[in-house]
Amino acid sequence: MINIPPYTPELNACEQIWKYIKDRFEKRSFGSLEHLKEWLNQFVAQMKEETIKSIVSNHNYLNAFLRVFYL
């Protein structure tokens, strides 16, 4: 088992996806919290599996694996 250090957002798949989403709405404005929720719901529902895989396929995982098993 590989333990992830306490604060490593670059190794946390959820953090990577959240950053991707935030980058797409940070310059937008919404009339209400409900409009933001609707936009976010639609955005996430339309995300393709390939997009999610490309966001979370991180070279840091591979490097950590190689360090552990191929010293």
N, C-alpha and C positions, 0 to 999 in steps of 0.2 A: 504494500500500500504506500502511496506517495502522499505525504502530508503537505497541504498548501500552507504557506506562511500566513500569519494573521491578517495582514492587509495586502492583498495582491489582486486588485481588480482586473488586471490583465489576464489572470488565470481563472477568473470567475465568469462563466458563460452568461449568467444573468446580467452581470454588469456590462458585458460587451454588447448584449442585445439592447439594454436600456440606453447605452451611449448612442447606438445606431438610431434608436427612436428619437432621443432628445436632439440629435443633430438635425433631424428633419422637422422639428416643430419649434425650435428655440427662437426663431425670428418671426413666428406667426403670432397672431393675437386672436383670441377667442372671446366672443361676447359674454360667455358665461362658463361656469364649470361644466355644465351639462354639454355645451358644444365641444369643449375639450374632451370630455369622456366619450362622446360620440365619435369624434375624429380618431381618438386613440383606439377605440374598439374597431373601427373600420380599418385603420392602418394595420393593426396586428392581425386581423382576420385575413387581410390580403397578402400578408407576408408569405412568400413561397419557402418551401422546405430548403431549396437550394440556397436561398439568401441566408437563412438562419445557419445552415451548415457553414457557409463561407464566413460568416461573422465569428462563429465560435471555433472554427478550425484555426487554432493559434499555434504558431511555431514554438511558443513557450512550453506547451504540453509535450511536444515531440522532444525538445531539448531536455526537459526534466526526465522524461522516460529514458532517453539515451544516457544521461548522466547516471541514472540509477542502475541500469542493466548492462551498460557497456562502458564501465569506468576506464 
